[in-house]
């Protein structure tokens, strides 16, 4: 999970993950979405691939990137353990707001 969190700590990498959430894209199409060089995007893709967040494969002359859900599922399961905390906090906030409105 540390590798996953480290990879997602960068806003560009989070944006790449968001782009790939809907469909597979070529590296060139990923590059088109950013004001960065191809080599900079490739370094971001390397980090995401090492974190197992994306998979890359060759299709003809293109390198295709797709999202890999397993690390995100692991994060989701870990975060579920804290769900009670934030839900409880939100319920307490609702009660506080309701009291102040009276």
N, C-alpha and C positions, 0 to 999 in steps of 0.2 A: 504493500500500500504506500510506502514511503516514496517509491519511484513514481507511482501514479500521482500522488499529491505534488511531488516536485515538478512533474511534467505539466500538470494543470495550473501550476503557480504563475505561469506566464500568460498574459492576456492574448497574445497572438496564437499560442497553442490552443487555448480554450476556444478561440474563434475558429480555428481549423477543425477542432472536434465538432463544433456546432455546424460547420459547413458539411461535414461528412455524416452528420446524423440522419440526413434525409436520403442521401444517395452517394454512391461511389463517384469519385472524381479523378481525373488525371492530375498529375503533378502540375502540369501547365495550367489547368483550370483553377487549381488551388492558388497558384502564383498570381493569376489574374485578379483575384479578390483582395490583394494586399499591395501596398506601396512598398514592397521589399524586393530584393533581388532573388533570382532563382536559387542561388546558393544559400541565402539566408533562410528561405522557406525550406530548402532541403535539410538544413541543420535542425530546424524545428521538427520536421517530419522524422528525422533520425531519433530525436528525443522521444517523440510520441511512439515510434515503433519499438524502441528499447523498453518503454513502459508498457508495451503490449496494448496500447490504446488504439493503434491503427495497424492495418496490414497493408503491405504493398505487393503488387504482382505485376508482371509484365504482360501486356496484351499488344502484340505486334510491336510497334515502335513506342508505345505509350507505357508509362508506369502508372498504374491505377492505385488509388488509395481508398480504403474503406475502413469504417469504424469497427472496432472490436469491442463487443459489449461486456466481456467478462470482467475486466478491471473495474468498469463502472458499476457492475452488479456487486462486486466485492465492497466498493465504497458505499453503495446504497445500503447493503446489509449492515455494515459497520455503523453508519449514521442512524439506522433504525433504533439502535440501542439508546440513542439520545433523543428520540422523538418524544418520549414522555416528558423530558425536561422542557422542550420548547412548547409543547402543547400545554403543559401545566403553567408555564410562564404566560402564555397567551390568555388562558382562562383567568389567571389572576389579574392581568391587565384589563380584560373585559369587565371584571367585577369592580376594579378601581374606577374605571371610566363611568360605569353605571352609577356608582355612589356619588361621584362628583357632579353628575348631571342632575341629581335630586335637589 
